[in-house]
Amino acid sequence: MTTRFEFQKVAPAAFRAMMEVENYVRKSGLDNSLVELVKTRASQINGCAFCIDMHTKDARHGGETEQRLYALSTWQETPFFTPQERAALALTEAVTLIGENGVTDAVYEEVNRHFTPEQIANLLMAIVAINAWNRLSITTQILPGSYQVQAV
């Protein structure tokens, strides 16, 4: 498999717009560990190997445990995640798979128990952003494995 084209070179203005959304999420005040879990889980659902590689590396760099990363695809069956993380992961799955059941009242009510409306909006932006990145990465066939953690 080879990369089809480099999106950031072909459409630099669009890439900058995506980076603005990414920068918004980074500065939103959401816990970085939570954001990396959300990004990794959405990437697992979407089958984006590049983004799974990137966000598991970033998560580990930020102190996330191997055990939690390995169990992320089965988060509902493990005791490794907090109630707040579980609510965020449920929202991630609902939004990523929105065509199946939408975002149910039960999912929203659970998120609403653990997050303020502003935090929910920021979490939603993180989920929307990673879903967009997944689609760009899968379509352009960015090769996984080359990503190196950046000092932030």
Buried (B, 14 or more C-beta within 10 A) or exposed (E): EEEEEEBBEEBEEEBEEBEEBBEEBEEBEBEBBBBBBBBBBBBBBBEBBBBBBBBBBBBBBBEBEEEBBEBBEEBEEEEBBEEBBBBBBBBBBBBBBEEEEEBEEEBBEBBBEBBEEEBBEBBBBBBBBBBEBBEBBBEBBBBBEEBEEEEE
